Amino acid sequence: MKFRIDKLPKTEEDMEQIVKEVEEEHGHEHHHHHEHEHDILDEILVSLQSLEGKVNQLSGEAEYCRREIKRIYLSMAKLLKAVFAKDDKSRLQALTELKEVLEKEVTA
């Protein structure tokens, strides 16, 4: 902070002038400080919004993976049932069920 004091204040007007200069300088720095804080807060907000978008995207992808894993396990169960079936009718039934699992998307 730079003060311009040409002489020692002798009158009330001199004091008022010094106070005015100090307030102007401090007010400018204070305003600049708030602008800097505002810029930082804007950057944080943008980053948080970006992070929220990524979280939502990953949540959707995780849900999709969960459904697909469930479908894989169901397919394996139907396949094992078909492999170890005692007769052709049971084997055909298990393979038909396997086909249905593979053709449709499994719901949660």
ZILINRA-V678741 format. One line per field, one symbol per residue. phi: phi as a letter, one per 20 degrees, with the letter a starting at -180 (. if undefined). psi: psi as a letter, one per 30 degrees, with the letter a starting at -180 (. if undefined). A space follows every 10 residues. Layout:
# ZILINRA-V678741
phi = ???
psi = ???
This chain:
# ZILINRA-V678741
phi = .dddcfbffd cfffffffff ffffffffff ffffffffff ffffffffff ffffffffff ffffffffff ffffffffff fffeffcfff ffffffffff ffedefef
psi = kkkjjelkkf leeeeeeeee eeeeeeeeee eeeeeeeeee eeeeeeeeee eeeeeeeeee eeeeeeeeee eeeeeeeeee eeegkeleee eeeeeeeeee efflkkl.
